[in-house]
Amino acid sequence: MRLRYNPRLRNIARNLRRAHNLSEVLLWQELRAKKLGVQFLRQRPIDEYVVDFFCTKLNLAIEIDGVSHDSKVQKDEERKRILESKGVHFLRFLDSEVRNNLQGVLLVIAEYIKSSAKPFKARASAPPLRKEE
């Protein structure tokens, strides 16, 4: 299922990128430029929501939950449920996990990417050439 990019959320996403927090900056430095082998986008509008990081190839959203999320647990769960129904997979980390154990967070992400990689499909061999008579 192709996820819909919502242009109405473009300015919100842009403002979120500018107002980043330390954990987002730290994680972005490791996700950007395909450092883990796949491309991630930061503050990506999807449907009616904006996710912290998104990999289109894997339909993977990565969310960092800080103190501001404490009051939005139900709202976050509803958003997650809706996006999962559209094929989005989630990895969630606490803000403190990213700041205090970045390598552990990257290991979890790398393992997810590795387990989600589709095995290389060998190309069917070409039919044998016909002899000209």
C-alpha positions as CSV (number, residue, x, y, z in Angstrom):
1,M,0.0,0.0,0.0
2,R,1.4,3.4,-1.0
3,L,1.4,5.9,1.9
4,R,0.1,9.3,1.1
5,Y,2.3,12.3,1.6
6,N,0.2,15.1,3.1
7,P,1.4,18.5,1.7
8,R,-0.8,20.3,4.3
9,L,1.7,19.1,6.9
10,R,4.8,20.3,5.1
11,N,5.1,23.5,7.2
12,I,4.6,21.6,10.4
13,A,7.2,19.1,9.5
14,R,9.6,21.9,8.5
15,N,9.1,23.6,11.9
16,L,9.6,20.3,13.7
17,R,12.9,19.8,11.9
18,R,14.0,23.3,13.0
19,A,12.9,22.8,16.6
20,H,14.7,19.4,16.9
21,N,15.8,18.1,20.3
22,L,19.2,16.6,21.2
23,S,18.1,13.0,20.8
24,E,16.7,13.7,17.3
25,V,20.0,15.4,16.3
26,L,22.1,12.5,17.7
27,L,20.0,9.9,15.9
28,W,19.8,11.8,12.7
29,Q,23.6,12.1,12.5
30,E,23.6,8.3,12.4
31,L,20.6,7.7,10.1
32,R,21.3,10.3,7.4
33,A,23.1,9.7,4.2
34,K,22.2,6.0,4.2
35,K,24.7,5.2,6.9
36,L,22.7,2.1,7.8
37,G,22.2,1.1,4.2
38,V,18.7,2.6,3.7
39,Q,17.5,6.1,3.3
40,F,15.6,7.8,6.2
41,L,13.7,11.0,6.0
42,R,13.3,13.3,9.0
43,Q,9.9,14.6,10.3
44,R,8.1,13.0,7.4
45,P,4.4,13.7,6.9
46,I,2.4,10.5,6.3
47,D,-1.4,10.6,6.0
48,E,-2.5,12.9,8.8
49,Y,0.6,12.5,10.9
50,V,4.3,13.5,11.1
51,V,6.7,10.8,12.2
52,D,10.2,11.6,13.6
53,F,12.1,9.4,11.0
54,F,10.8,7.3,8.1
55,C,12.3,4.8,5.8
56,T,10.1,4.4,2.7
57,K,11.8,1.2,1.5
58,L,10.9,-0.6,4.7
59,N,7.8,1.4,5.7
60,L,9.6,1.9,9.0
61,A,8.8,4.8,11.3
62,I,11.2,5.6,14.2
63,E,9.8,7.6,17.0
64,I,11.6,9.2,19.9
65,D,9.4,9.6,23.0
66,G,10.4,12.4,25.3
67,V,8.7,14.0,28.3
68,S,6.2,15.7,26.0
69,H,4.8,12.2,25.0
70,D,3.9,11.4,28.6
71,S,0.6,13.3,28.3
72,K,-0.1,12.0,24.8
73,V,0.2,8.2,25.3
74,Q,-3.4,7.4,24.1
75,K,-3.0,9.8,21.1
76,D,0.3,8.2,20.1
77,E,-1.2,4.7,20.4
78,E,-4.1,5.7,18.2
79,R,-1.8,7.2,15.6
80,K,0.4,4.1,15.7
81,R,-2.7,1.9,15.2
82,I,-3.9,3.9,12.2
83,L,-0.5,3.9,10.5
84,E,0.1,0.3,11.2
85,S,-3.2,-0.5,9.5
86,K,-1.7,1.2,6.5
87,G,1.5,-1.0,6.6
88,V,3.8,1.2,8.7
89,H,6.1,-0.6,11.2
90,F,7.3,1.2,14.3
91,L,10.4,1.3,16.4
92,R,10.0,3.5,19.5
93,F,12.8,4.7,21.8
94,L,12.8,6.8,24.8
95,D,14.6,10.1,24.6
96,S,16.9,9.0,27.4
97,E,17.8,5.7,25.5
98,V,19.0,7.7,22.5
99,R,21.0,10.1,24.7
100,N,22.5,7.5,27.0
101,N,22.8,4.4,24.7
102,L,22.9,5.5,21.1
103,Q,24.9,2.5,20.1
104,G,22.3,0.2,21.5
105,V,19.5,2.1,19.7
106,L,21.5,1.8,16.4
107,L,22.0,-1.9,17.0
108,V,18.2,-2.4,17.3
109,I,17.6,-0.4,14.2
110,A,20.3,-2.2,12.2
111,E,18.9,-5.6,13.3
112,Y,15.5,-4.6,12.2
113,I,16.9,-3.5,8.8
114,K,18.8,-6.7,8.4
115,S,15.8,-8.9,9.3
116,S,13.6,-6.9,6.9
117,A,15.9,-7.1,4.0
118,K,14.4,-9.2,1.2
119,P,16.7,-12.0,0.1
120,F,18.3,-11.5,-3.2
121,K,16.2,-13.2,-5.9
122,A,18.4,-14.9,-8.5
123,R,17.3,-14.0,-12.0
124,A,15.9,-16.8,-14.0
125,S,18.3,-18.0,-16.5
126,A,17.7,-17.0,-20.1
127,P,16.1,-19.6,-22.4
128,P,18.6,-21.5,-24.4
129,L,19.4,-20.0,-27.8
130,R,17.9,-21.8,-30.7
131,K,20.2,-23.2,-33.3
132,E,19.7,-21.8,-36.7
133,E,19.0,-24.5,-39.3
